[in-house]
Amino acid sequence: MQKRRVVVTGLGMVSPIGNSINEVWDNLLHGVSGIGVVSRFDASTMTTRIAAEVKNFVVADWMPPKEIRRSDKFIHYGLAAAKMALADAELVIDASNAERIGVNMGSGTGG
């Protein structure tokens, strides 16, 4: 089996400590925590009222309204991060390379 080389050319990230690679990196270096009191819903009756929520994410910057309504938050985050990575890579995608380009994603949990 022939080994194929993989080259990471772009990065993108949506996380509790930032919504771009630069913001996340800066917050990591400064010890910023993304953990705080739950703000998306009333968690007062829950045993745990803290979480690491994504903050200040504007989904309309990344997706059209129709697609926003049809998908969950984790899709919004993943698509935005993928678009950031492709922009960061500055790739020109055309017929000669479209089948050789991919995006690898990871998620701790859903949205």
N, CA, C and O atoms as CSV, one atom per row, in Angstrom:
chain,resi,resn,atom,element,x,y,z
A,1,MET,N,N,0.840,-1.180,0.000
A,1,MET,CA,C,0.000,0.000,0.000
A,1,MET,C,C,0.888,1.247,0.000
A,1,MET,O,O,1.812,1.369,0.803
A,2,GLN,N,N,0.594,2.143,-0.893
A,2,GLN,CA,C,1.383,3.367,-1.012
A,2,GLN,C,C,1.002,4.363,0.088
A,2,GLN,O,O,-0.175,4.634,0.323
A,3,LYS,N,N,2.026,4.897,0.751
A,3,LYS,CA,C,1.773,5.913,1.769
A,3,LYS,C,C,1.560,7.254,1.083
A,3,LYS,O,O,2.281,7.615,0.152
A,4,ARG,N,N,0.556,7.985,1.559
A,4,ARG,CA,C,0.282,9.302,1.001
A,4,ARG,C,C,0.601,10.351,2.045
A,4,ARG,O,O,0.326,10.170,3.231
A,5,ARG,N,N,1.162,11.409,1.609
A,5,ARG,CA,C,1.535,12.492,2.506
A,5,ARG,C,C,0.332,13.410,2.747
A,5,ARG,O,O,-0.407,13.743,1.821
A,6,VAL,N,N,0.157,13.805,3.993
A,6,VAL,CA,C,-0.901,14.743,4.357
A,6,VAL,C,C,-0.238,16.037,4.795
A,6,VAL,O,O,0.701,16.027,5.591
A,7,VAL,N,N,-0.728,17.138,4.277
A,7,VAL,CA,C,-0.177,18.445,4.617
A,7,VAL,C,C,-1.292,19.310,5.190
A,7,VAL,O,O,-2.319,19.521,4.545
A,8,VAL,N,N,-1.084,19.806,6.398
A,8,VAL,CA,C,-2.048,20.726,7.004
A,8,VAL,C,C,-1.696,22.122,6.511
A,8,VAL,O,O,-0.609,22.631,6.782
A,9,THR,N,N,-2.615,22.731,5.792
A,9,THR,CA,C,-2.331,24.041,5.196
A,9,THR,C,C,-3.148,25.167,5.805
A,9,THR,O,O,-2.846,26.339,5.583
A,10,GLY,N,N,-4.180,24.828,6.570
A,10,GLY,CA,C,-5.019,25.864,7.163
A,10,GLY,C,C,-5.672,25.370,8.430
A,10,GLY,O,O,-5.908,24.173,8.600
A,11,LEU,N,N,-5.963,26.303,9.323
A,11,LEU,CA,C,-6.585,25.979,10.602
A,11,LEU,C,C,-7.815,26.850,10.819
A,11,LEU,O,O,-7.881,27.980,10.336
A,12,GLY,N,N,-8.783,26.314,11.547
A,12,GLY,CA,C,-9.968,27.073,11.936
A,12,GLY,C,C,-10.477,26.526,13.253
A,12,GLY,O,O,-10.342,25.332,13.521
A,13,MET,N,N,-11.059,27.378,14.077
A,13,MET,CA,C,-11.511,26.908,15.380
A,13,MET,C,C,-12.647,27.764,15.922
A,13,MET,O,O,-12.634,28.989,15.807
A,14,VAL,N,N,-13.627,27.091,16.513
A,14,VAL,CA,C,-14.688,27.721,17.294
A,14,VAL,C,C,-14.667,26.996,18.624
A,14,VAL,O,O,-14.847,25.779,18.671
A,15,SER,N,N,-14.449,27.731,19.708
A,15,SER,CA,C,-14.308,27.080,21.011
A,15,SER,C,C,-14.735,28.020,22.135
A,15,SER,O,O,-14.967,29.206,21.899
A,16,PRO,N,N,-14.839,27.500,23.346
A,16,PRO,CA,C,-15.195,28.352,24.485
A,16,PRO,C,C,-14.165,29.437,24.804
A,16,PRO,O,O,-14.468,30.364,25.555
A,17,ILE,N,N,-12.966,29.340,24.253
A,17,ILE,CA,C,-11.979,30.396,24.525
A,17,ILE,C,C,-11.660,31.228,23.285
A,17,ILE,O,O,-10.676,31.968,23.267
A,18,GLY,N,N,-12.476,31.109,22.269
A,18,GLY,CA,C,-12.288,31.952,21.097
A,18,GLY,C,C,-12.892,31.370,19.843
A,18,GLY,O,O,-13.120,30.166,19.734
A,19,ASN,N,N,-13.144,32.251,18.902
A,19,ASN,CA,C,-13.781,31.844,17.654
A,19,ASN,C,C,-12.896,32.061,16.438
A,19,ASN,O,O,-13.381,32.276,15.328
A,20,SER,N,N,-11.600,32.002,16.664
A,20,SER,CA,C,-10.619,32.034,15.582
A,20,SER,C,C,-9.318,31.461,16.139
A,20,SER,O,O,-9.124,31.416,17.354
A,21,ILE,N,N,-8.448,31.034,15.265
A,21,ILE,CA,C,-7.168,30.479,15.709
A,21,ILE,C,C,-6.390,31.508,16.521
A,21,ILE,O,O,-5.849,31.178,17.577
A,22,ASN,N,N,-6.325,32.743,16.046
A,22,ASN,CA,C,-5.568,33.771,16.765
A,22,ASN,C,C,-6.144,34.051,18.150
A,22,ASN,O,O,-5.398,34.184,19.120
A,23,GLU,N,N,-7.465,34.139,18.241
A,23,GLU,CA,C,-8.107,34.399,19.532
A,23,GLU,C,C,-7.885,33.237,20.501
A,23,GLU,O,O,-7.579,33.457,21.673
A,24,VAL,N,N,-8.036,32.022,20.025
A,24,VAL,CA,C,-7.823,30.846,20.877
A,24,VAL,C,C,-6.367,30.791,21.345
A,24,VAL,O,O,-6.105,30.572,22.528
A,25,TRP,N,N,-5.434,30.986,20.435
A,25,TRP,CA,C,-4.016,30.927,20.794
A,25,TRP,C,C,-3.674,31.989,21.839
A,25,TRP,O,O,-3.002,31.695,22.828
A,26,ASP,N,N,-4.132,33.214,21.624
A,26,ASP,CA,C,-3.872,34.297,22.569
A,26,ASP,C,C,-4.462,33.967,23.943
A,26,ASP,O,O,-3.811,34.179,24.966
A,27,ASN,N,N,-5.677,33.456,23.966
A,27,ASN,CA,C,-6.312,33.107,25.239
A,27,ASN,C,C,-5.620,31.933,25.922
A,27,ASN,O,O,-5.529,31.900,27.149
A,28,LEU,N,N,-5.132,30.973,25.147
A,28,LEU,CA,C,-4.356,29.872,25.732
A,28,LEU,C,C,-3.089,30.397,26.397
A,28,LEU,O,O,-2.761,30.008,27.519
A,29,LEU,N,N,-2.383,31.277,25.705
A,29,LEU,CA,C,-1.142,31.831,26.247
A,29,LEU,C,C,-1.371,32.652,27.514
A,29,LEU,O,O,-0.497,32.733,28.377
A,30,HIS,N,N,-2.549,33.257,27.618
A,30,HIS,CA,C,-2.860,34.092,28.775
A,30,HIS,C,C,-3.676,33.355,29.840
A,30,HIS,O,O,-4.148,33.980,30.790
A,31,GLY,N,N,-3.845,32.062,29.698
A,31,GLY,CA,C,-4.531,31.262,30.713
A,31,GLY,C,C,-6.010,31.547,30.860
A,31,GLY,O,O,-6.572,31.341,31.935
A,32,VAL,N,N,-6.651,32.017,29.803
A,32,VAL,CA,C,-8.081,32.317,29.843
A,32,VAL,C,C,-8.867,31.010,29.873
A,32,VAL,O,O,-8.587,30.089,29.106
A,33,SER,N,N,-9.840,30.941,30.752
A,33,SER,CA,C,-10.703,29.765,30.855
A,33,SER,C,C,-12.015,30.035,30.125
A,33,SER,O,O,-12.541,31.147,30.169
A,34,GLY,N,N,-12.530,29.030,29.467
A,34,GLY,CA,C,-13.819,29.145,28.797
A,34,GLY,C,C,-14.961,28.623,29.649
A,34,GLY,O,O,-16.103,28.571,29.193
A,35,ILE,N,N,-14.669,28.241,30.866
A,35,ILE,CA,C,-15.680,27.667,31.751
A,35,ILE,C,C,-16.359,28.774,32.540
A,35,ILE,O,O,-15.698,29.671,33.064
A,36,GLY,N,N,-17.684,28.705,32.622
A,36,GLY,CA,C,-18.436,29.709,33.368
A,36,GLY,C,C,-19.852,29.238,33.631
A,36,GLY,O,O,-20.213,28.100,33.332
A,37,VAL,N,N,-20.642,30.126,34.191
A,37,VAL,CA,C,-22.041,29.825,34.490
A,37,VAL,C,C,-22.801,29.671,33.171
A,37,VAL,O,O,-22.612,30.461,32.247
A,38,VAL,N,N,-23.652,28.663,33.087
A,38,VAL,CA,C,-24.452,28.413,31.890
A,38,VAL,C,C,-25.311,29.640,31.597
A,38,VAL,O,O,-25.986,30.168,32.481
A,39,SER,N,N,-25.274,30.083,30.341
A,39,SER,CA,C,-26.034,31.276,29.970
A,39,SER,C,C,-27.064,31.020,28.871
A,39,SER,O,O,-27.896,31.886,28.602
A,40,ARG,N,N,-27.025,29.859,28.237
A,40,ARG,CA,C,-27.933,29.582,27.121
A,40,ARG,C,C,-29.335,29.184,27.542
A,40,ARG,O,O,-30.284,29.302,26.766
A,41,PHE,N,N,-29.461,28.717,28.762
A,41,PHE,CA,C,-30.774,28.307,29.260
A,41,PHE,C,C,-30.753,28.405,30.776
A,41,PHE,O,O,-29.692,28.548,31.384
A,42,ASP,N,N,-31.919,28.329,31.375
A,42,ASP,CA,C,-32.021,28.396,32.832
A,42,ASP,C,C,-31.564,27.058,33.413
A,42,ASP,O,O,-32.255,26.046,33.286
A,43,ALA,N,N,-30.409,27.065,34.041
A,43,ALA,CA,C,-29.848,25.843,34.614
A,43,ALA,C,C,-29.992,25.819,36.132
A,43,ALA,O,O,-29.348,25.015,36.805
A,44,SER,N,N,-30.832,26.694,36.670
A,44,SER,CA,C,-30.944,26.816,38.128
A,44,SER,C,C,-31.442,25.546,38.803
A,44,SER,O,O,-31.172,25.334,39.985
A,45,THR,N,N,-32.154,24.711,38.087
A,45,THR,CA,C,-32.651,23.468,38.684
A,45,THR,C,C,-31.721,22.279,38.429
A,45,THR,O,O,-31.982,21.169,38.891
A,46,MET,N,N,-30.662,22.514,37.710
A,46,MET,CA,C,-29.712,21.446,37.385
A,46,MET,C,C,-28.687,21.269,38.500
A,46,MET,O,O,-28.422,22.193,39.269
A,47,THR,N,N,-28.122,20.081,38.575
A,47,THR,CA,C,-27.068,19.813,39.546
A,47,THR,C,C,-25.823,20.628,39.223
A,47,THR,O,O,-25.170,21.169,40.116
A,48,THR,N,N,-25.509,20.706,37.957
A,48,THR,CA,C,-24.346,21.471,37.505
A,48,THR,C,C,-24.826,22.689,36.738
A,48,THR,O,O,-25.685,22.591,35.861
A,49,ARG,N,N,-24.263,23.833,37.077
A,49,ARG,CA,C,-24.661,25.073,36.417
A,49,ARG,C,C,-23.475,25.772,35.746
A,49,ARG,O,O,-23.522,26.965,35.445
A,50,ILE,N,N,-22.431,25.009,35.527
A,50,ILE,CA,C,-21.267,25.551,34.826
A,50,ILE,C,C,-20.994,24.711,33.584
A,50,ILE,O,O,-21.304,23.521,33.536
A,51,ALA,N,N,-20.414,25.351,32.595
A,51,ALA,CA,C,-20.106,24.662,31.339
A,51,ALA,C,C,-19.080,25.483,30.575
A,51,ALA,O,O,-18.755,26.609,30.954
A,52,ALA,N,N,-18.584,24.911,29.513
A,52,ALA,CA,C,-17.680,25.621,28.607
A,52,ALA,C,C,-18.464,25.896,27.326
A,52,ALA,O,O,-18.420,25.107,26.382
A,53,GLU,N,N,-19.173,27.008,27.301
A,53,GLU,CA,C,-20.012,27.373,26.162
A,53,GLU,C,C,-19.236,28.241,25.169
A,53,GLU,O,O,-18.361,29.018,25.553
A,54,VAL,N,N,-19.570,28.094,23.906
A,54,VAL,CA,C,-19.037,28.996,22.884
A,54,VAL,C,C,-19.755,30.328,23.045
A,54,VAL,O,O,-20.980,30.374,23.156
A,55,LYS,N,N,-18.984,31.410,23.058
A,55,LYS,CA,C,-19.561,32.739,23.252
A,55,LYS,C,C,-19.250,33.628,22.050
A,55,LYS,O,O,-18.268,33.420,21.337
A,56,ASN,N,N,-20.102,34.612,21.846
A,56,ASN,CA,C,-19.896,35.646,20.815
A,56,ASN,C,C,-19.732,35.084,19.404
A,56,ASN,O,O,-19.023,35.661,18.580
A,57,PHE,N,N,-20.379,33.974,19.134
A,57,PHE,CA,C,-20.330,33.379,17.802
A,57,PHE,C,C,-21.530,33.881,17.013
A,57,PHE,O,O,-22.667,33.741,17.463
A,58,VAL,N,N,-21.293,34.462,15.850
A,58,VAL,CA,C,-22.365,34.990,15.001
A,58,VAL,C,C,-22.524,34.054,13.805
A,58,VAL,O,O,-21.781,34.140,12.827
A,59,VAL,N,N,-23.495,33.171,13.902
A,59,VAL,CA,C,-23.675,32.147,12.872
A,59,VAL,C,C,-24.001,32.767,11.519
A,59,VAL,O,O,-23.635,32.208,10.485
A,60,ALA,N,N,-24.678,33.907,11.504
A,60,ALA,CA,C,-25.043,34.557,10.240
A,60,ALA,C,C,-23.817,34.997,9.438
A,60,ALA,O,O,-23.921,35.252,8.238
A,61,ASP,N,N,-22.671,35.088,10.087
A,61,ASP,CA,C,-21.432,35.403,9.368
A,61,ASP,C,C,-20.949,34.222,8.527
A,61,ASP,O,O,-20.093,34.386,7.657
A,62,TRP,N,N,-21.494,33.037,8.785
A,62,TRP,CA,C,-20.966,31.826,8.161
A,62,TRP,C,C,-21.974,31.042,7.331
A,62,TRP,O,O,-21.586,30.244,6.478
A,63,MET,N,N,-23.275,31.262,7.576
A,63,MET,CA,C,-24.291,30.459,6.903
A,63,MET,C,C,-25.493,31.320,6.532
A,63,MET,O,O,-25.772,32.313,7.204
A,64,PRO,N,N,-26.206,30.953,5.469
A,64,PRO,CA,C,-27.445,31.662,5.135
A,64,PRO,C,C,-28.567,31.276,6.109
A,64,PRO,O,O,-28.540,30.185,6.679
A,65,PRO,N,N,-29.553,32.164,6.304
A,65,PRO,CA,C,-30.636,31.927,7.276
A,65,PRO,C,C,-31.347,30.585,7.121
A,65,PRO,O,O,-31.659,29.936,8.119
A,66,LYS,N,N,-31.604,30.164,5.893
A,66,LYS,CA,C,-32.306,28.896,5.668
A,66,LYS,C,C,-31.515,27.720,6.238
A,66,LYS,O,O,-32.089,26.827,6.862
A,67,GLU,N,N,-30.209,27.720,6.024
A,67,GLU,CA,C,-29.367,26.639,6.538
A,67,GLU,C,C,-29.223,26.714,8.058
A,67,GLU,O,O,-29.112,25.687,8.727
A,68,ILE,N,N,-29.225,27.916,8.593
A,68,ILE,CA,C,-29.143,28.077,10.051
A,68,ILE,C,C,-30.335,27.398,10.711
A,68,ILE,O,O,-30.186,26.679,11.699
A,69,ARG,N,N,-31.515,27.635,10.155
A,69,ARG,CA,C,-32.738,27.055,10.735
A,69,ARG,C,C,-32.759,25.531,10.634
A,69,ARG,O,O,-33.368,24.863,11.471
A,70,ARG,N,N,-32.105,24.983,9.626
A,70,ARG,CA,C,-32.148,23.540,9.376
A,70,ARG,C,C,-31.067,22.745,10.103
A,70,ARG,O,O,-31.015,21.521,9.985
A,71,SER,N,N,-30.215,23.422,10.844
A,71,SER,CA,C,-29.096,22.697,11.444
A,71,SER,C,C,-28.860,23.106,12.895
A,71,SER,O,O,-29.278,24.178,13.333
A,72,ASP,N,N,-28.188,22.236,13.620
A,72,ASP,CA,C,-27.910,22.451,15.039
A,72,ASP,C,C,-26.621,23.251,15.211
A,72,ASP,O,O,-25.859,23.441,14.263
A,73,LYS,N,N,-26.394,23.708,16.427
A,73,LYS,CA,C,-25.230,24.538,16.728
A,73,LYS,C,C,-23.909,23.853,16.378
A,73,LYS,O,O,-23.000,24.508,15.867
A,74,PHE,N,N,-23.785,22.558,16.640
A,74,PHE,CA,C,-22.505,21.906,16.355
A,74,PHE,C,C,-22.197,21.922,14.861
A,74,PHE,O,O,-21.029,21.946,14.473
A,75,ILE,N,N,-23.222,21.911,14.026
A,75,ILE,CA,C,-23.033,22.048,12.583
A,75,ILE,C,C,-22.552,23.462,12.259
A,75,ILE,O,O,-21.649,23.642,11.443
A,76,HIS,N,N,-23.157,24.459,12.899
A,76,HIS,CA,C,-22.742,25.857,12.695
A,76,HIS,C,C,-21.262,26.017,13.024
A,76,HIS,O,O,-20.500,26.601,12.253
A,77,TYR,N,N,-20.870,25.492,14.179
A,77,TYR,CA,C,-19.474,25.622,14.620
A,77,TYR,C,C,-18.520,24.905,13.665
A,77,TYR,O,O,-17.488,25.451,13.274
A,78,GLY,N,N,-18.875,23.685,13.300
A,78,GLY,CA,C,-18.009,22.900,12.417
A,78,GLY,C,C,-17.861,23.520,11.041
A,78,GLY,O,O,-16.762,23.559,10.487
A,79,LEU,N,N,-18.965,24.005,10.487
A,79,LEU,CA,C,-18.905,24.628,9.171
A,79,LEU,C,C,-18.080,25.912,9.216
A,79,LEU,O,O,-17.279,26.168,8.317
A,80,ALA,N,N,-18.270,26.713,10.255
A,80,ALA,CA,C,-17.487,27.948,10.389
A,80,ALA,C,C,-16.000,27.627,10.507
A,80,ALA,O,O,-15.174,28.266,9.855
A,81,ALA,N,N,-15.655,26.642,11.332
A,81,ALA,CA,C,-14.245,26.268,11.502
A,81,ALA,C,C,-13.654,25.750,10.192
A,81,ALA,O,O,-12.509,26.057,9.863
A,82,ALA,N,N,-14.430,24.969,9.447
A,82,ALA,CA,C,-13.952,24.461,8.154
A,82,ALA,C,C,-13.729,25.605,7.172
A,82,ALA,O,O,-12.735,25.619,6.446
A,83,LYS,N,N,-14.647,26.559,7.148
A,83,LYS,CA,C,-14.483,27.713,6.257
A,83,LYS,C,C,-13.269,28.546,6.658
A,83,LYS,O,O,-12.547,29.054,5.800
A,84,MET,N,N,-13.047,28.685,7.969
A,84,MET,CA,C,-11.858,29.404,8.445
A,84,MET,C,C,-10.587,28.695,7.984
A,84,MET,O,O,-9.637,29.338,7.536
A,85,ALA,N,N,-10.576,27.365,8.099
A,85,ALA,CA,C,-9.395,26.587,7.709
A,85,ALA,C,C,-9.116,26.718,6.216
A,85,ALA,O,O,-7.964,26.868,5.808
A,86,LEU,N,N,-10.153,26.663,5.411
A,86,LEU,CA,C,-9.964,26.813,3.967
A,86,LEU,C,C,-9.470,28.215,3.620
A,86,LEU,O,O,-8.617,28.375,2.747
A,87,ALA,N,N,-10.000,29.227,4.297
A,87,ALA,CA,C,-9.533,30.602,4.063
A,87,ALA,C,C,-8.083,30.756,4.517
A,87,ALA,O,O,-7.280,31.402,3.844
A,88,ASP,N,N,-7.754,30.157,5.665
A,88,ASP,CA,C,-6.392,30.226,6.195
A,88,ASP,C,C,-5.396,29.564,5.239
A,88,ASP,O,O,-4.259,30.017,5.105
A,89,ALA,N,N,-5.828,28.504,4.586
A,89,ALA,CA,C,-4.962,27.775,3.657
A,89,ALA,C,C,-4.720,28.547,2.361
A,89,ALA,O,O,-3.743,28.294,1.656
A,90,GLU,N,N,-5.599,29.475,2.056
A,90,GLU,CA,C,-5.510,30.254,0.814
A,90,GLU,C,C,-5.423,29.354,-0.414
A,90,GLU,O,O,-4.699,29.643,-1.367
A,91,LEU,N,N,-6.171,28.264,-0.370
A,91,LEU,CA,C,-6.180,27.329,-1.495
A,91,LEU,C,C,-7.097,27.821,-2.605
A,91,LEU,O,O,-8.159,28.387,-2.348
A,92,VAL,N,N,-6.677,27.602,-3.815
A,92,VAL,CA,C,-7.546,27.808,-4.962
A,92,VAL,C,C,-8.064,26.421,-5.319
A,92,VAL,O,O,-7.313,25.570,-5.795
A,93,ILE,N,N,-9.341,26.206,-5.087
A,93,ILE,CA,C,-9.923,24.886,-5.344
A,93,ILE,C,C,-10.521,24.891,-6.744
A,93,ILE,O,O,-11.378,25.712,-7.072
A,94,ASP,N,N,-10.046,23.953,-7.561
A,94,ASP,CA,C,-10.549,23.827,-8.922
A,94,ASP,C,C,-10.619,22.344,-9.287
A,94,ASP,O,O,-10.382,21.478,-8.445
A,95,ALA,N,N,-10.942,22.065,-10.525
A,95,ALA,CA,C,-11.126,20.678,-10.968
A,95,ALA,C,C,-9.867,19.833,-10.803
A,95,ALA,O,O,-9.960,18.616,-10.643
A,96,SER,N,N,-8.702,20.455,-10.841
A,96,SER,CA,C,-7.461,19.685,-10.763
A,96,SER,C,C,-7.125,19.207,-9.348
A,96,SER,O,O,-6.347,18.268,-9.183
A,97,ASN,N,N,-7.704,19.845,-8.332
A,97,ASN,CA,C,-7.338,19.457,-6.965
A,97,ASN,C,C,-8.522,19.213,-6.032
A,97,ASN,O,O,-8.323,18.834,-4.878
A,98,ALA,N,N,-9.724,19.418,-6.498
A,98,ALA,CA,C,-10.899,19.327,-5.624
A,98,ALA,C,C,-11.028,17.974,-4.926
A,98,ALA,O,O,-11.463,17.910,-3.776
A,99,GLU,N,N,-10.658,16.908,-5.603
A,99,GLU,CA,C,-10.785,15.577,-5.009
A,99,GLU,C,C,-9.642,15.243,-4.059
A,99,GLU,O,O,-9.665,14.198,-3.409
A,100,ARG,N,N,-8.648,16.113,-3.971
A,100,ARG,CA,C,-7.494,15.864,-3.099
A,100,ARG,C,C,-7.513,16.732,-1.845
A,100,ARG,O,O,-6.600,16.654,-1.023
A,101,ILE,N,N,-8.540,17.552,-1.697
A,101,ILE,CA,C,-8.630,18.474,-0.564
A,101,ILE,C,C,-9.696,17.978,0.395
A,101,ILE,O,O,-10.783,17.578,-0.021
A,102,GLY,N,N,-9.382,18.005,1.669
A,102,GLY,CA,C,-10.343,17.569,2.671
A,102,GLY,C,C,-10.229,18.400,3.928
A,102,GLY,O,O,-9.286,19.172,4.102
A,103,VAL,N,N,-11.195,18.232,4.791
A,103,VAL,CA,C,-11.205,18.914,6.082
A,103,VAL,C,C,-11.348,17.857,7.159
A,103,VAL,O,O,-12.237,17.009,7.084
A,104,ASN,N,N,-10.487,17.898,8.153
A,104,ASN,CA,C,-10.558,16.985,9.289
A,104,ASN,C,C,-11.076,17.782,10.472
A,104,ASN,O,O,-10.546,18.846,10.790
A,105,MET,N,N,-12.113,17.269,11.126
A,105,MET,CA,C,-12.735,18.012,12.216
A,105,MET,C,C,-12.832,17.163,13.471
A,105,MET,O,O,-12.858,15.933,13.415
A,106,GLY,N,N,-12.883,17.846,14.597
A,106,GLY,CA,C,-13.092,17.175,15.869
A,106,GLY,C,C,-14.028,17.996,16.726
A,106,GLY,O,O,-14.086,19.220,16.606
A,107,SER,N,N,-14.765,17.314,17.595
A,107,SER,CA,C,-15.698,18.003,18.483
A,107,SER,C,C,-15.735,17.282,19.817
A,107,SER,O,O,-15.818,16.055,19.875
A,108,GLY,N,N,-15.672,18.068,20.899
A,108,GLY,CA,C,-15.768,17.466,22.225
A,108,GLY,C,C,-17.182,16.988,22.510
A,108,GLY,O,O,-17.381,15.915,23.080
A,109,THR,N,N,-18.147,17.776,22.118
A,109,THR,CA,C,-19.568,17.436,22.226
A,109,THR,C,C,-20.303,18.197,21.152
A,109,THR,O,O,-19.687,18.936,20.384
A,110,GLY,N,N,-21.592,18.031,21.086
A,110,GLY,CA,C,-22.399,18.772,20.119
A,110,GLY,C,C,-22.620,20.197,20.576
A,110,GLY,O,O,-21.944,20.673,21.488
A,111,GLY,N,N,-23.565,20.882,19.948
A,111,GLY,CA,C,-23.840,22.282,20.272
A,111,GLY,C,C,-24.917,22.357,21.241
A,111,GLY,O,O,-25.305,23.452,21.650
